[in-house]
């Protein structure tokens, strides 16, 4: 039997939503083990001076929950 925890994370990129999502997963993988699924729950843009400055994504990321002894 396995249990998974789900957290929400936000990533940004000056290039694309895909790049923002990829950066979230890669950074989360540095400190979380057994990442399983990432679901994009929201996408938006940061606009400054009438131009798109950044793409933002909010992800729900799941990983295997391990109890501490």
Backbone as JSON Lines, residues from 0, in Angstrom:
{"i":0,"aa":"X","n":[0.83,-1.18,0.0],"ca":[0.0,0.0,0.0],"c":[0.88,1.25,0.0]}
{"i":1,"aa":"X","n":[0.46,2.23,-0.75],"ca":[1.22,3.48,-0.82],"c":[0.31,4.66,-0.53]}
{"i":2,"aa":"X","n":[0.91,5.71,0.01],"ca":[0.21,6.96,0.27],"c":[1.01,8.07,-0.4]}
{"i":3,"aa":"X","n":[0.29,9.01,-1.03],"ca":[0.94,10.1,-1.72],"c":[0.46,11.43,-1.17]}
{"i":4,"aa":"X","n":[1.37,12.37,-1.07],"ca":[1.05,13.72,-0.61],"c":[0.99,14.62,-1.83]}
{"i":5,"aa":"X","n":[0.09,15.61,-1.82],"ca":[-0.05,16.55,-2.92],"c":[0.21,17.96,-2.39]}
{"i":6,"aa":"X","n":[1.09,18.68,-3.08],"ca":[1.37,20.07,-2.72],"c":[1.18,20.94,-3.96]}
{"i":7,"aa":"X","n":[0.98,22.25,-3.73],"ca":[0.87,23.19,-4.84],"c":[2.14,24.02,-4.92]}
{"i":8,"aa":"X","n":[2.64,24.18,-6.13],"ca":[3.83,24.97,-6.38],"c":[3.57,25.89,-7.56]}
{"i":9,"aa":"X","n":[4.25,27.03,-7.59],"ca":[4.12,27.99,-8.69],"c":[5.5,28.19,-9.31]}
{"i":10,"aa":"X","n":[5.55,28.15,-10.63],"ca":[6.8,28.39,-11.33],"c":[6.62,29.48,-12.37]}
{"i":11,"aa":"X","n":[7.71,30.17,-12.68],"ca":[7.68,31.22,-13.69],"c":[8.79,31.01,-14.71]}
{"i":12,"aa":"X","n":[8.58,31.56,-15.89],"ca":[9.58,31.51,-16.94],"c":[9.35,32.68,-17.89]}
{"i":13,"aa":"X","n":[10.41,33.28,-18.4],"ca":[10.23,34.33,-19.41],"c":[9.93,33.75,-20.79]}
{"i":14,"aa":"X","n":[10.01,32.41,-20.93],"ca":[9.89,31.78,-22.25],"c":[8.51,31.2,-22.55]}
{"i":15,"aa":"X","n":[7.96,30.37,-21.63],"ca":[6.71,29.67,-21.93],"c":[6.14,29.03,-20.67]}
{"i":16,"aa":"X","n":[4.85,28.62,-20.77],"ca":[4.24,27.89,-19.66],"c":[4.9,26.53,-19.49]}
{"i":17,"aa":"X","n":[5.26,25.9,-20.6],"ca":[5.93,24.6,-20.53],"c":[7.25,24.7,-19.79]}
{"i":18,"aa":"X","n":[8.0,25.75,-20.09],"ca":[9.28,25.97,-19.41],"c":[9.07,26.24,-17.92]}
{"i":19,"aa":"X","n":[8.03,26.98,-17.58],"ca":[7.72,27.26,-16.18],"c":[7.38,25.97,-15.44]}
{"i":20,"aa":"X","n":[6.55,25.11,-16.07],"ca":[6.18,23.84,-15.45],"c":[7.39,22.93,-15.29]}
{"i":21,"aa":"X","n":[8.24,22.89,-16.29],"ca":[9.45,22.06,-16.24],"c":[10.36,22.51,-15.1]}
{"i":22,"aa":"X","n":[10.5,23.81,-14.92],"ca":[11.37,24.31,-13.85],"c":[10.83,23.94,-12.48]}
{"i":23,"aa":"X","n":[9.49,23.96,-12.32],"ca":[8.9,23.55,-11.04],"c":[9.25,22.1,-10.73]}
{"i":24,"aa":"X","n":[9.04,21.23,-11.71],"ca":[9.28,19.81,-11.49],"c":[10.76,19.55,-11.2]}
{"i":25,"aa":"X","n":[11.64,20.16,-11.97],"ca":[13.08,19.93,-11.77],"c":[13.56,20.44,-10.41]}
{"i":26,"aa":"X","n":[13.05,21.59,-9.97],"ca":[13.45,22.11,-8.66],"c":[12.86,21.27,-7.53]}
{"i":27,"aa":"X","n":[11.61,20.87,-7.69],"ca":[10.97,20.04,-6.66],"c":[11.68,18.7,-6.52]}
{"i":28,"aa":"X","n":[12.15,18.16,-7.63],"ca":[12.84,16.87,-7.62],"c":[14.16,16.91,-6.85]}
{"i":29,"aa":"X","n":[14.7,18.09,-6.63],"ca":[15.95,18.21,-5.87],"c":[15.75,17.91,-4.39]}
{"i":30,"aa":"X","n":[14.55,18.16,-3.87],"ca":[14.32,17.98,-2.43],"c":[13.22,16.98,-2.11]}
{"i":31,"aa":"X","n":[12.42,16.59,-3.08],"ca":[11.34,15.63,-2.86],"c":[11.66,14.35,-3.61]}
{"i":32,"aa":"X","n":[11.37,13.22,-2.96],"ca":[11.65,11.94,-3.6],"c":[10.36,11.34,-4.16]}
{"i":33,"aa":"X","n":[10.53,10.53,-5.16],"ca":[9.43,9.77,-5.76],"c":[8.29,10.66,-6.27]}
{"i":34,"aa":"X","n":[8.64,11.71,-7.0],"ca":[7.59,12.52,-7.63],"c":[6.83,11.63,-8.61]}
{"i":35,"aa":"X","n":[5.5,11.78,-8.64],"ca":[4.68,10.9,-9.46],"c":[3.94,11.64,-10.57]}
{"i":36,"aa":"X","n":[3.17,12.65,-10.2],"ca":[2.31,13.33,-11.17],"c":[2.33,14.82,-10.88]}
{"i":37,"aa":"X","n":[2.31,15.62,-11.94],"ca":[2.16,17.07,-11.8],"c":[0.97,17.48,-12.67]}
{"i":38,"aa":"X","n":[0.02,18.16,-12.06],"ca":[-1.18,18.6,-12.76],"c":[-1.2,20.13,-12.8]}
{"i":39,"aa":"X","n":[-1.26,20.69,-13.99],"ca":[-1.36,22.15,-14.12],"c":[-2.78,22.56,-13.74]}
{"i":40,"aa":"X","n":[-2.88,23.42,-12.72],"ca":[-4.2,23.86,-12.26],"c":[-4.52,25.29,-12.67]}
{"i":41,"aa":"X","n":[-3.48,26.04,-13.06],"ca":[-3.71,27.43,-13.46],"c":[-2.53,27.92,-14.28]}
{"i":42,"aa":"X","n":[-2.82,28.77,-15.25],"ca":[-1.79,29.43,-16.04],"c":[-2.13,30.91,-16.09]}
{"i":43,"aa":"X","n":[-1.12,31.76,-15.93],"ca":[-1.35,33.19,-16.1],"c":[-0.08,33.86,-16.58]}
{"i":44,"aa":"X","n":[-0.2,35.14,-16.84],"ca":[0.93,35.92,-17.37],"c":[1.23,37.09,-16.47]}
{"i":45,"aa":"X","n":[2.49,37.47,-16.4],"ca":[2.89,38.71,-15.74],"c":[3.1,39.72,-16.87]}
{"i":46,"aa":"X","n":[2.38,40.84,-16.79],"ca":[2.45,41.85,-17.84],"c":[3.01,43.14,-17.27]}
{"i":47,"aa":"X","n":[4.0,43.69,-17.95],"ca":[4.59,44.97,-17.54],"c":[4.75,45.84,-18.78]}
{"i":48,"aa":"X","n":[4.24,47.05,-18.73],"ca":[4.36,47.97,-19.85],"c":[3.7,47.47,-21.11]}
{"i":49,"aa":"X","n":[2.64,46.7,-20.96],"ca":[1.93,46.18,-22.11],"c":[2.57,44.98,-22.77]}
{"i":50,"aa":"X","n":[3.62,44.42,-22.15],"ca":[4.33,43.27,-22.72],"c":[4.36,42.13,-21.71]}
{"i":51,"aa":"X","n":[4.35,40.92,-22.24],"ca":[4.44,39.73,-21.39],"c":[5.86,39.62,-20.86]}
{"i":52,"aa":"X","n":[5.98,39.63,-19.55],"ca":[7.3,39.52,-18.9],"c":[7.58,38.09,-18.42]}
{"i":53,"aa":"X","n":[6.51,37.37,-18.05],"ca":[6.72,36.02,-17.54],"c":[5.44,35.19,-17.68]}
{"i":54,"aa":"X","n":[5.65,33.9,-17.86],"ca":[4.57,32.92,-17.86],"c":[4.59,32.24,-16.51]}
{"i":55,"aa":"X","n":[3.42,32.07,-15.9],"ca":[3.34,31.42,-14.59],"c":[2.4,30.23,-14.66]}
{"i":56,"aa":"X","n":[2.78,29.15,-13.98],"ca":[1.91,27.99,-13.84],"c":[1.82,27.6,-12.38]}
{"i":57,"aa":"X","n":[0.63,27.15,-12.0],"ca":[0.44,26.57,-10.67],"c":[0.25,25.08,-10.89]}
{"i":58,"aa":"X","n":[1.03,24.28,-10.18],"ca":[0.97,22.83,-10.32],"c":[0.61,22.17,-9.0]}
{"i":59,"aa":"X","n":[-0.15,21.1,-9.09],"ca":[-0.32,20.18,-7.97],"c":[0.65,19.05,-8.25]}
{"i":60,"aa":"X","n":[1.59,18.83,-7.34],"ca":[2.62,17.81,-7.51],"c":[2.43,16.74,-6.44]}
{"i":61,"aa":"X","n":[2.43,15.49,-6.87],"ca":[2.29,14.41,-5.89],"c":[3.6,13.65,-5.76]}
{"i":62,"aa":"X","n":[3.84,13.19,-4.54],"ca":[5.02,12.39,-4.26],"c":[4.7,11.39,-3.17]}
{"i":63,"aa":"X","n":[5.48,10.34,-3.1],"ca":[5.24,9.27,-2.15],"c":[5.48,9.77,-0.72]}
{"i":64,"aa":"X","n":[4.51,9.52,0.13],"ca":[4.59,9.94,1.54],"c":[5.3,8.87,2.32]}
{"i":65,"aa":"X","n":[6.32,9.27,3.06],"ca":[7.07,8.34,3.91],"c":[7.0,8.8,5.34]}
{"i":66,"aa":"X","n":[6.56,7.93,6.21],"ca":[6.48,8.27,7.63],"c":[7.87,8.25,8.26]}
{"i":67,"aa":"X","n":[8.08,9.17,9.17],"ca":[9.32,9.2,9.93],"c":[9.2,8.24,11.11]}
{"i":68,"aa":"X","n":[10.23,7.46,11.33],"ca":[10.19,6.51,12.47],"c":[10.36,7.21,13.79]}
